[in-house]
Amino acid sequence: MSEWRDDQHVAAYLERADALPRAEAEAILLDELPAEVRRVLDLGSGDGRLLRLVLTGHPEAFGVAVDFSPAMLDLLAERFGSDERVEVVTHDLGQPLGDLGTFDAIVSSFAIHHLEHERKRELYREAWSLLRSGGVFANLDHVASPSPRVHVRFLEAIGYTPDEEDPSNRLLDVETQLAWLREMGFADADCYWKWRELALMLGVRPR
Ligand SMILES: C[S@@+](CC[C@H](N)C(=O)[O-])C[C@H]1O[C@@H](n2cnc3c(N)ncnc32)[C@H](O)[C@@H]1O
């Protein structure tokens, strides 16, 4: 049973979500997307914050939001219910994505770190196969620190005690994830922004 199916867990995250120092990373992510985005997929969309940012910059684009949390799905319906450009898909990212069509951009913020490492890797491969050539995969995520001390310093910096840490986190270092992206063939795969345990990992499916 994932914590994200619990309404109180969702409410507690959303209360603090804006306080994360994410604005600069989101701006870089938006800046690295292709000039023309016709379809965008947001993995673990939550209340649709990142998808809204992408669609604001690309008003001609269609978006697909994927999540499995009932409370988040309600918020997605509230935010995008009347927007014909957005399809909300109820799906557990622990399972293969299936055929969602092809995309110019596949984005995600603070969601993929909840998956087991092997599933993270499979999901990256699925993202590759759903991207058009020239398409961008961008994962702004919570990553592992090099030591417990640095991890606790991160928690302090975002106002959490170790007891309040999300038990559904499965943190993995940036280096391993970038190595996977490069092995899969992503071009320009790099960490485009980092602050403590928050990192923007991004790669392009070459033309
Ligand atoms: C920390 S929130 C981030 C939400 C949003 N992307 C944001 O940036 O604010 C993590 C999101 O990932 C979703 N999530 C976690 N595990 C998931 C899974 N296995 N399948 C689908 N969604 C998942 C949660 O339901 C939640 O909406």
The ligand as an SDF file (V2000), in Angstrom:
LIG
                    3D

 27 29  0  0  0  0  0  0  0  0999 V2000
    6.0450   14.1100   -4.3750 C   0  0  0  0  0  0  0  0  0  0  0  0
    4.6230   13.9580   -5.3710 S   0  0  0  0  0  0  0  0  0  0  0  0
    5.0330   14.9700   -6.7580 C   0  0  0  0  0  0  0  0  0  0  0  0
    3.8250   15.4570   -7.4930 C   0  0  0  0  0  0  0  0  0  0  0  0
    4.0850   16.4420   -8.6100 C   0  0  0  0  0  0  0  0  0  0  0  0
    4.7600   15.8120   -9.7290 N   0  0  0  0  0  0  0  0  0  0  0  0
    4.8780   17.6240   -8.1290 C   0  0  0  0  0  0  0  0  0  0  0  0
    5.9470   17.9060   -8.6840 O   0  0  0  0  0  0  0  0  0  0  0  0
    4.4500   18.2980   -7.1700 O   0  0  0  0  0  0  0  0  0  0  0  0
    4.8280   12.3130   -6.0060 C   0  0  0  0  0  0  0  0  0  0  0  0
    3.7420   11.9360   -6.9820 C   0  0  0  0  0  0  0  0  0  0  0  0
    4.0910   10.6840   -7.5710 O   0  0  0  0  0  0  0  0  0  0  0  0
    2.9570    9.8580   -7.5600 C   0  0  0  0  0  0  0  0  0  0  0  0
    3.3990    8.4640   -7.5180 N   0  0  0  0  0  0  0  0  0  0  0  0
    4.2240    7.8760   -6.6160 C   0  0  0  0  0  0  0  0  0  0  0  0
    4.3680    6.5760   -6.8890 N   0  0  0  0  0  0  0  0  0  0  0  0
    3.6130    6.3350   -7.9860 C   0  0  0  0  0  0  0  0  0  0  0  0
    3.3320    5.1770   -8.7460 C   0  0  0  0  0  0  0  0  0  0  0  0
    3.8610    3.9860   -8.4390 N   0  0  0  0  0  0  0  0  0  0  0  0
    2.4940    5.2880   -9.8100 N   0  0  0  0  0  0  0  0  0  0  0  0
    1.9290    6.4790  -10.1340 C   0  0  0  0  0  0  0  0  0  0  0  0
    2.1590    7.6170   -9.4470 N   0  0  0  0  0  0  0  0  0  0  0  0
    2.9950    7.5460   -8.3900 C   0  0  0  0  0  0  0  0  0  0  0  0
    2.2010   10.2380   -6.3060 C   0  0  0  0  0  0  0  0  0  0  0  0
    0.8550    9.8190   -6.3380 O   0  0  0  0  0  0  0  0  0  0  0  0
    2.3780   11.7460   -6.3160 C   0  0  0  0  0  0  0  0  0  0  0  0
    1.3850   12.3740   -7.0540 O   0  0  0  0  0  0  0  0  0  0  0  0
  1  2  1  0
  2  3  1  0
  2 10  1  0
  3  4  1  0
  4  5  1  0
  5  6  1  0
  5  7  1  0
  7  8  2  0
  7  9  1  0
 10 11  1  0
 11 12  1  0
 11 26  1  0
 12 13  1  0
 13 14  1  0
 13 24  1  0
 14 15  1  0
 14 23  1  0
 15 16  2  0
 16 17  1  0
 17 18  1  0
 17 23  2  0
 18 19  1  0
 18 20  2  0
 20 21  1  0
 21 22  2  0
 22 23  1  0
 24 25  1  0
 24 26  1  0
 26 27  1  0
M  CHG  2   2   1   9  -1
M  END
$$$$
